[in-house]
Amino acid sequence: MSALPATAFKFGNILLGSTSTLAALSQLSYISSNFVAVPLALYALVLSIGTVYLEFKIPSNIFNFASFYFSFLGRGLTYILISILLSFGGALKKINMLLLFFYGLAHVAFQFTPFVEEPNNYRSAGSSISIGDDDNDDNDEVI
């Protein structure tokens, strides 16, 4: 049983995903002073928008292309990556990125903690959680 409610994860993902989206948009304004920050901001923008979007709707084929969004470890490493990509800027932006980094570390720790259950939106629709659960067990042949 999970000690943390699923709404806490949803609130944290929406809050930090939206603030990192805003931080990525503000980092795009550095094109004249620091051109290297612009591609980093574009990558962070795509990852941040994906994080917020998946809290509201899960497309049917997203698990095939971005399966890292469906586990604590994948989301945690994504949050850590976004915090590194958006490390340019002022004090408020750095505070936001520190919060995002520690939120990512917490997600990585939750992956290895048995008492925290993944929220429903961290599971893809139609995927099996158990190992070795095949759909076509009737057609097994011995060679």
C-alpha positions as CSV (number, residue, x, y, z in Angstrom):
1,M,0.0,0.0,0.0
2,S,1.2,3.4,-0.9
3,A,1.9,6.0,1.9
4,L,1.7,8.8,-0.7
5,P,-1.6,9.5,-2.5
6,A,-1.7,9.6,-6.3
7,T,-2.9,13.2,-6.2
8,A,0.4,14.3,-4.6
9,F,2.3,12.9,-7.6
10,K,-0.2,14.5,-10.0
11,F,0.1,17.9,-8.2
12,G,3.9,17.7,-8.1
13,N,4.2,16.6,-11.8
14,I,1.9,19.4,-13.0
15,L,3.5,22.1,-10.8
16,L,7.1,21.3,-11.6
17,G,6.4,20.4,-15.2
18,S,4.6,23.7,-15.8
19,T,7.3,25.8,-14.0
20,S,10.1,24.0,-16.0
21,T,8.1,24.7,-19.2
22,L,8.1,28.4,-18.3
23,A,11.8,28.2,-17.4
24,A,12.5,26.7,-20.8
25,L,10.5,29.4,-22.6
26,S,12.4,32.1,-20.7
27,Q,15.8,30.4,-21.5
28,L,14.9,30.7,-25.2
29,S,15.5,34.5,-24.8
30,Y,19.2,33.9,-24.3
31,I,19.7,33.4,-28.1
32,S,21.8,36.6,-28.4
33,S,24.0,36.1,-25.3
34,N,24.4,32.4,-25.0
35,F,23.5,30.3,-28.1
36,V,24.3,27.0,-26.4
37,A,21.4,27.5,-23.9
38,V,18.8,27.6,-26.7
39,P,19.0,24.0,-27.9
40,L,19.1,22.9,-24.3
41,A,15.9,24.8,-23.7
42,L,14.3,23.2,-26.7
43,Y,15.0,19.7,-25.4
44,A,13.8,20.7,-21.9
45,L,10.7,22.2,-23.4
46,V,9.7,19.0,-25.2
47,L,10.3,16.9,-22.1
48,S,8.4,19.3,-19.8
49,I,5.4,19.6,-22.0
50,G,5.3,15.8,-22.3
51,T,5.3,15.5,-18.5
52,V,2.4,17.9,-18.0
53,Y,0.4,16.5,-21.0
54,L,0.6,12.9,-19.6
55,E,-1.0,14.0,-16.4
56,F,-4.2,14.8,-18.3
57,K,-4.3,12.3,-21.2
58,I,-2.2,9.2,-22.1
59,P,-2.1,8.6,-25.9
60,S,-2.5,5.0,-26.9
61,N,1.0,4.6,-28.6
62,I,3.1,6.8,-26.3
63,F,4.4,3.7,-24.4
64,N,6.2,2.6,-27.6
65,F,8.1,5.8,-28.1
66,A,8.5,7.3,-24.6
67,S,8.3,4.4,-22.1
68,F,10.6,6.3,-19.6
69,Y,7.5,8.4,-18.6
70,F,5.9,5.2,-17.1
71,S,8.2,4.4,-14.2
72,F,9.5,6.2,-11.2
73,L,13.1,5.7,-12.4
74,G,12.4,7.0,-15.9
75,R,10.5,10.1,-14.6
76,G,13.1,10.7,-12.0
77,L,16.0,10.7,-14.5
78,T,13.9,12.9,-16.8
79,Y,13.4,15.5,-14.0
80,I,17.1,15.4,-13.2
81,L,17.9,15.8,-16.9
82,I,15.5,18.8,-17.2
83,S,17.1,20.4,-14.2
84,I,20.5,20.1,-15.7
85,L,19.4,21.4,-19.1
86,L,17.8,24.5,-17.5
87,S,20.6,25.5,-15.2
88,F,21.1,28.9,-16.9
89,G,19.5,31.9,-15.4
90,G,18.8,33.9,-12.2
91,A,18.1,32.9,-8.7
92,L,14.4,32.0,-9.0
93,K,15.2,29.8,-11.9
94,K,18.0,28.1,-10.0
95,I,15.7,27.5,-7.0
96,N,13.1,25.9,-9.4
97,M,15.8,23.7,-10.9
98,L,17.0,22.6,-7.4
99,L,13.4,21.6,-6.5
100,L,13.1,19.7,-9.8
101,F,16.4,18.0,-9.1
102,F,15.4,16.8,-5.7
103,Y,12.0,15.8,-6.9
104,G,13.8,13.7,-9.5
105,L,16.0,12.1,-6.8
106,A,12.8,11.3,-4.8
107,H,11.3,9.6,-7.8
108,V,14.5,7.5,-8.3
109,A,14.3,6.5,-4.6
110,F,10.6,5.6,-4.9
111,Q,11.6,3.1,-7.7
112,F,13.6,1.1,-5.1
113,T,11.1,1.5,-2.2
114,P,8.6,-1.3,-2.0
115,F,5.9,0.5,-0.1
116,V,5.3,3.3,-2.6
117,E,3.0,2.2,-5.4
118,E,3.1,3.8,-8.8
119,P,0.1,6.0,-9.7
120,N,-2.3,4.8,-12.4
121,N,-1.0,7.2,-15.0
122,Y,2.5,5.7,-14.6
123,R,1.2,2.5,-16.1
124,S,0.5,2.1,-19.8
125,A,-3.0,1.0,-20.8
126,G,-3.0,-2.7,-21.7
127,S,0.5,-3.5,-20.5
128,S,1.1,-6.4,-18.1
129,I,3.0,-5.7,-14.9
130,S,4.0,-9.3,-14.3
131,I,6.9,-10.9,-15.9
132,G,6.3,-13.8,-18.3
133,D,2.6,-13.0,-18.8
134,D,2.3,-13.9,-22.5
135,D,-0.9,-13.7,-24.5
136,N,-0.2,-16.7,-26.8
137,D,0.6,-19.5,-24.3
138,D,-1.5,-21.9,-26.4
139,N,0.8,-21.9,-29.3
140,D,4.0,-23.0,-27.5
141,E,5.8,-25.8,-29.3
142,V,8.6,-28.0,-28.1
143,I,11.3,-28.3,-30.7
